[in-house]
Amino acid sequence: GGSGSANENKIYILADPEVGEDYLREISDRIYGLSGIRSTVGEGEGTVIAIGRTSHTVSSKAYRRLSRIPDSDFERSHYLLYSDGQALAIAYEDDRYGTDASLDMACEAFLRVISADGNGLVLHGGILSSGEVDPIKWQREIDEAEREAAFETLAEEIGGELGADIADAIRNYYGMFSVKVVEWIANLYDPECGGFYYSNSGRDTVGYGADIESTQQALSFLSSSGALAGIGGSAANMPKWFTEKLGRWVKSLQDANGYFYHPQWTKEMVDGSLARRGRDLWRAESLLEWCGFAPTYTTPNGVQGDYTLIDGTKVGDVIVVKATGRLGSSSIASASRVIAAQSLSAPSHLRTEAALRNYLSSLDIRANSYPVGNELCSQALEIKNLDDRLKAEGSPYSPIAIIEEWLRESQNPENGMWYYVDESDPSYSIYDGVNGLLKISAMYNDLGIKFNYPLEAVRSAIEGTRTDDEPLHVCYAYNTWFSVLNIFKNMEAHSDNPELAAAEIAAIRAELLESAPEAIAHTGRKVAMFMKTDGSFSYYKNYTNHGSQGMPVALPNMNEGDVNATTICANGTASYMFQALGIDVPHLFGMSEWYRFIGILEELGAVIKDENVYEKDPVTFDGESVGDESDYVSITSSGKGSFTVERDTREGHSGNILRFESVKGGALVLDCVDSLVKSCYSFEGEFCFESGDPGYNCQIRLG
C-alpha cells in the first residue's frame, strides 16, 4: 500500500475504553517526540491511531487480519499493527487472559516502528508488525518484580540486618511453592457441578464427589495467596459462568432444616458429625455470598433465606405461632418465649440448658481438647446466633454463658490450655495441648468472650513453634502460630485494660521478631515434610487423611495431597505466622497464577471416574509402638473411652493387638476404612471380647 503523513495538530487517538491511561500517555509522548505534534484523544479529521476495537474502519480491517494469524500455541496471544495509509490500528487479542500482555506488546511494537517526517507521522500501508506473546510468562515477570520490590520495602521497614534476614527467610520459605500447586487445585474442579474435590483419588473414584469445604478452601487459598489480587482479591469477582454454576450447586445442597448435605454422604452420617455439619454450614454460607446467592432456607447461623429453589419455585416460610389471650399476661410472655426457642431450629443438644449441660458433661475436654474443641468450634456461629435470638426474646437461657463457665472450670491456669499432662510424663506433647488451644481460642473469638490466662496460653503456643518434636500432621505447625494470633486478637478485643494488653502484645511481638528468621526457617522445615512431587501436600507425611470430619473424601492409605493440607501448608501457616509476628509480607502468588488457574478451568472436560475394586492390606498393628494409638485406625467421634496398641499375650500368639474400651455415658466410634460406595462389601477381622454390658452393643457397619 501507499503511505501518507499528517498535518500539524491533526493526530487523533481512538481507544477501547479498557485501554489504560498509561498506554495513551506513552503513545502520545512518542508521537510528540517524533513529530512535535500534540495528539488529541477522540475523533477528528486527520491521522487516526486506533487502539483496540474502535468504531473506525481501520480497526475492523486490522482485526480481520489478526483473526487469520494461525495459533502456534493455544496459550499464546497475538497482536498486529495495520495501516491503510491514512490511519493506523493497534489490534490485539482481547479474550481470555492475554489482553494485557498482547496490548502491552502491541504498544511496544508501535513505539518501535512508528516514524515521522517534517509533515507528521509516516504511515506505510499494510501490516506494519505482528507477533505473539506468552501472557503467563509476561505477567510472571511483572509479578516477580513487584514481589521483589515488596521484599525490599519489608526489609527497609524492619531495618538493619534483622530486616534483611527476615526478608531472606520469607524468600526461602516461598521457594517451596510454585505454580504447580495452583495447577493441582485447578485440576480438582468438577465442571459439571462447579465445585472442587478433596483429592485426586476422590476425583477419580466412583462414590466420591466434590464437597463444600474443599471448594471453599480452594477459593480462599486463591484469594489469600494473592492469586486473585488482579481481579479485586475476592472469589466474588470470579467469572460469571463460574459463580453462577457454583452458587446453584451449593444452594441445591440445602435441606429444609437449614443445613447442607452432599449426595455422596447420607444425612444420617452428617448429622452424626456435628463438626462436619457445622463446617459445611458456614462454608456454604461463605460460598453463596461470594456467588451472589441467598440460601433457600434461613440457616441455623442466622443467614436469611430467600425461600426460593434454584428452579424458581417458592417454598414455605416459617410459621409464626401466637399464644391466645386466654392465658394471663405473664403466661403469654412465658409461652411466647418457649415457642420462640423451639422455632430456632436448634439441635436438640442446644435447645435447653439441661440438654446443653448434659451434652457438655459427655465431653472430656481435659483428655481430648482437640477433638472436643473442634466439635464445639464448628458450632460456634450457630451457638452465637441462638444466643443472640434467645436474648432478643427475653429468655434467661444463654448457651454462651454456660459454655464459658464450663470452659473456665476446665482450663489449666498454669499453661492456659486444656492440657494436664506433665512435662515429665513420656506422653507429654506440646502439640497435643496447642492443637486443642487453637480450636478453643477460635471459639472464644467467634462467641465474643474474654479468654482467661492469655499470656500463659501465648507462651504455650510459642513453645509449640520452637519445639524440635517432629509433627505428626500438617496442623502441628499451623495450629501453633494460629493460636498465638487468636490470643492476640482476643486480648485486643476483650481485655479489661486495653492499653496494658496492647503493651503486652507489642512486647511479645518484639521478642518474636528478634528470632523471626530462625522461626520462619524452622516452620518451613516442618511444612516441607508433607510436600508431594505434584506441588500438593498431604495431611500426614506418607499418606493423606482419607476422612474429613468423619466423611469419606479420598481412598485410604494414598500417598497424595489433599486440599485441606495443601491450603494449610501453602498459605495458611505462613499467613498466620506473619500476622502473629506483626509484619506485612508480599503475596505468595500473583496475576500469572490466576491466568494459569482460570485457563485450566476453561479447558477441563468432564471428570472421568474409575470403577475399581478396592482391597485394603491386612492391618496387624505389629509395626506400631505399644502404648500408642494406632495410625491405621482413627476415632471419628468420641465421648469417653480409649484405644491403644498392646502386646498379644494370648497363649500361642505373638505380635500386637489393638485394645479399645468404651465407658458408660460415651460412645467410641472407630473407622478402619471409610465408607466407599460399592455394590458389594467384604470384611474380615479377628475379635476378642473380654467383657461388656448387655445394655450396650457393638456394631460393624459396612457402607
C-alpha positions, 0 to 999 in steps of 0.5 A: 500500500501507499503511505501518507503523513499528517498535518500539524495538530491533526493526530487523533487517538481512538481507544477501547475504553479498557485501554489504560491511561498509561498506554495513551500517555506513552503513545502520545509522548512518542508521537510528540517526540517524533513529530512535535505534534500534540495528539488529541484523544477522540475523533477528528479529521486527520491521522487516526491511531486506533487502539483496540476495537474502535468504531473506525474502519481501520480497526475492523480491517486490522482485526480481520487480519489478526483473526487469520494469524494461525495459533502456534500455541493455544496459550499464546496471544497475538497482536498486529499493527495495520495501516491503510495509509491514512490511519493506523490500528493497534489490534490485539487479542482481547479474550481470555487472559492475554489482553494485557500482555498482547496490548502491552506488546502491541504498544511496544511494537508501535513505539518501535516502528512508528516514524515521522517526517517534517509533515507528521507521522509516516504511515506505510500501508499494510501490516506494519508488525505482528507477533505473539506473546506468552501472557503467563510468562509476561505477567510472571515477570511483572509479578516477580518484580513487584514481589521483589520490590515488596521484599525490599520495602519489608526489609527497609521497614524492619531495618538493619540486618534483622530486616534483611534476614527476615526478608531472606527467610520469607524468600526461602520459605516461598521457594517451596511453592510454585505454580504447580500447586495452583495447577493441582487445585485447578485440576480438582474442579468438577465442571459439571457441578462447579465445585472442587474435590478433596483429592485426586483419588476422590476425583477419580473414584466412583462414590466420591464427589466434590464437597463444600469445604474443599471448594471453599478452601480452594477459593480462599487459598486463591484469594489469600495467596494473592492469586486473585489480587488482579481481579479485586482479591475476592472469589466474588469477582470470579467469572460469571459462568463460574459463580453462577454454576457454583452458587446453584450447586451449593444452594441445591445442597440445602435441606429444609432444616437449614443445613447442607448435605452432599449426595455422596454422604447420607444425612444420617452420617452428617448429622452424626458429625456435628463438626462436619455439619457445622463446617459445611454450614458456614462454608456454604454460607461463605460460598453463596455470598461470594456467588451472589446467592441467598440460601433457600432456607434461613440457616441455623447461623442466622443467614436469611433465606430467600425461600426460593429453589434454584428452579424458581419455585417458592417454598414455605416460610416459617410459621409464626405461632401466637399464644391466645389471650386466654392465658394471663399476661405473664403466661403469654410472655412465658409461652411466647418465649418457649415457642420462640426457642423451639422455632430456632431450629436448634439441635436438640443438644442446644435447645435447653440448658439441661440438654446443653449441660448434659451434652457438655458433661459427655465431653472430656475436654481435659483428655481430648481438647482437640477433638472436643474443641473442634466439635464445639468450634464448628458450632460456634456461629450457630451457638452465637446466633441462638444466643443472640435470638434467645436474648432478643426474646427475653429468655434467661437461657444463654448457651454462651454463658454456660459454655464459658463457665464450663470452659473456665472450670476446665482450663489449666491456669498454669499453661492456659490450655486444656492440657494436664499432662506433665512435662515429665510424663513420656506422653507429654506433647506440646502439640497435643495441648496447642492443637486443642488451644487453637480450636478453643481460642477460635471459639472464644473469638467467634462467641465474643468472650474474654479468654482467661490466662492469655499470656500463659496460653501465648507462651504455650503456643510459642513453645509449640513453634520452637519445639524440635518434636517432629509433627505428626500432621500438617496442623502441628505447625499451623495450629501453633502460630494460629493460636498465638494470633487468636490470643492476640486478637482476643486480648485486643478485643476483650481485655479489661485494660486495653492499653496494658494488653496492647503493651503486652502484645507489642512486647511479645511481638518484639521478642518474636521478631528478634528470632523471626528468621530462625522461626520462619526457617524452622516452620518451613522445615516442618511444612516441607515434610508433607510436600508431594512431587505434584506441588500438593501436600498431604495431611500426614507425611506418607499418606493423606487423611482419607476422612474429613470430619468423619466423611469419606473424601479420598481412598485410604492409605494414598500417598497424595495431597489433599486440599485441606493440607495443601491450603494449610501448608501453602498459605495458611501457616505462613499467613498466620505466622506473619500476622502473629509476628506483626509484619506485612509480607508480599503475596505468595502468588500473583496475576500469572497464577490466576491466568494459569488457574482460570485457563485450566478451568476453561479447558477441563472436560468432564471428570472421568471416574474409575470403577475399581475394586478396592482391597485394603492390606491386612492391618496387624498393628505389629509395626506400631509402638505399644502404648500408642494409638494406632495410625491405621485406625482413627476415632471419628467421634468420641465421648469417653473411652480409649484405644491403644496398641498392646502386646498379644499375650494370648497363649500361642500368639505373638505380635500386637493387638489393638485394645479399645474400651468404651465407658458408660455415658460415651460412645467410641466410634472407630473407622478402619476404612471409610465408607466407599460406595460399592455394590458389594462389601467384604470384611474380615477381622479377628475379635476378642471380647473380654467383657461388656454390658448387655445394655450396650452393643457393638456394631460393624457397619459396612457402607 
